[in-house]
Amino acid sequence: MDLKSSPIWYPYTQEKLADDPIIIEKAQGAYLYPKGGEKVYDAISSWWVNIHGHSHPYINKRLNEQLSTMEQTIFAGHTHVPAINLAKRILEKLGNKFHKVFFSDNGSTSVECALKMSLQFWKNQGIKRQKILAFNHGFHGETFGTRAVGNCLENISELCQGVFEIDFIEAPIPGTTLSQLEEKLASNDYAAFIFEPIIQGVRGMVMQDINVLDSMIKLCQEKEILCIADEVMTGFGRTGKMFAIDYLENKPDIVCLAKALTGGTLPLALTVCNEKVHQAFYSDDLSKALLYGHSFAGNALGCAAAHASLDLLEKAETINSIEKINSYHLDFAQEVKGSNFKTLFKDIRIMGTIIALEYKSNSKNGYFNELGPKMKSFFRDRNVLLRPLGNVIYIIPPYCSKQDDLKLAYEAIWDFSEGLND
Ligand SMILES: Cc1ncc(COP(=O)(O)O)c(C=O)c1O
């Protein structure tokens, strides 16, 4: 399909420079099946969502059952059992440390809701706290609010300045101390502190010092600042645990979940908060309610898919597979470190099912690095779906991936790197 004459304006695509999109006819397991072409290994779970692979028969079965009784209903003044049970199940999975689950329909809205919750939390109490604290180079979604607190892709984020007051601090990559945060806290009363826990995804799968992050949450909570963990990318087994916050002693006040929540089958998102947050909204005064909601909030099909995905996640087979993927990544990293092109890399990072290899670069680092487009077309010719983030190539595979599937991605990265070395 020729991009220029296409009626579709594609996301994250510069039409003048991009290759024509591949038409996918079928998606099954860890593979995409293009029209008239060879199957493509989906090494990034189609934008990090399809954790169990595509068209999973069990998820499909549960979806079909749900479809035969109810597809979508209004979610205010009305509710349904799939949503009630999903909320209970998520609270349990979060260790019963949270109190309420708010439904929306994508990662951006789950974070947008968390930000609104935080700001209104203070307003409802008549306290003027309106400033947000966030990590530099973060990504939290596509709405004005979420783009304002995530300054990773500067070209749009700068258009979102002024939505609210924000201070950025460096994320706790290894070697970071608490001093920058301490300095900020000494002179500011923030409403909320928002962060991608343990891994900043869009930045290039940049990993953090867990202990420092833990201390940051503690320091913020000592100042009554609401802590928002954006688990949109990290949730549901990605980091090796169910949630990235499972690595932390200090729990946030609000957690945002989406992407893999439904096993990547349908859009659904949750914003989960603790009792303290909810309490500030519970009142005889309607204007103190969270007057916020989306048409597809609590979509019954999405809830059915989420239940099915959680059933699969609970299986020993899936947990084993997550562990195996991690060990294959570790082996591959060792091989790369022993290769004749090892000096090409600035860093190789692994956590759970994620591996990221960052190439050294003389030009701009980050999303606009010139290596990105070169890698993209190289991997496309190899029938492996890998989308670099600038000079960072990463694999974030479906958990159904076997060693032979992953090898396709490893070998493609290996050959690309060898080619650079020549
Ligand atoms: C950490 C994080 N938050 C929020 C989002 C936005 O999610 P969505 O694309 O579903 O709106 C993303 C998307 O990549 C993300 O990585």
The ligand as an SDF file (V2000), in Angstrom:
LIG
                    3D

 16 16  0  0  0  0  0  0  0  0999 V2000
    4.9110    4.3390   30.1780 C   0  0  0  0  0  0  0  0  0  0  0  0
    3.8210    4.6400   29.1980 C   0  0  0  0  0  0  0  0  0  0  0  0
    2.7480    5.3180   29.6080 N   0  0  0  0  0  0  0  0  0  0  0  0
    1.7210    5.5920   28.7870 C   0  0  0  0  0  0  0  0  0  0  0  0
    1.7500    5.1790   27.4680 C   0  0  0  0  0  0  0  0  0  0  0  0
    0.5960    5.4990   26.5550 C   0  0  0  0  0  0  0  0  0  0  0  0
   -0.1560    4.3500   26.3070 O   0  0  0  0  0  0  0  0  0  0  0  0
   -1.1810    4.3000   25.0800 P   0  0  0  0  0  0  0  0  0  0  0  0
   -0.3500    4.2180   23.8460 O   0  0  0  0  0  0  0  0  0  0  0  0
   -1.9980    3.0830   25.3100 O   0  0  0  0  0  0  0  0  0  0  0  0
   -1.9980    5.5480   25.1340 O   0  0  0  0  0  0  0  0  0  0  0  0
    2.8510    4.4770   26.9930 C   0  0  0  0  0  0  0  0  0  0  0  0
    2.9190    4.0430   25.5920 C   0  0  0  0  0  0  0  0  0  0  0  0
    3.9190    3.5880   25.1020 O   0  0  0  0  0  0  0  0  0  0  0  0
    3.9190    4.1840   27.8840 C   0  0  0  0  0  0  0  0  0  0  0  0
    5.0060    3.5240   27.4930 O   0  0  0  0  0  0  0  0  0  0  0  0
  1  2  1  0
  2  3  1  0
  2 15  2  0
  3  4  2  0
  4  5  1  0
  5  6  1  0
  5 12  2  0
  6  7  1  0
  7  8  1  0
  8  9  2  0
  8 10  1  0
  8 11  1  0
 12 13  1  0
 12 15  1  0
 13 14  2  0
 15 16  1  0
M  END
$$$$
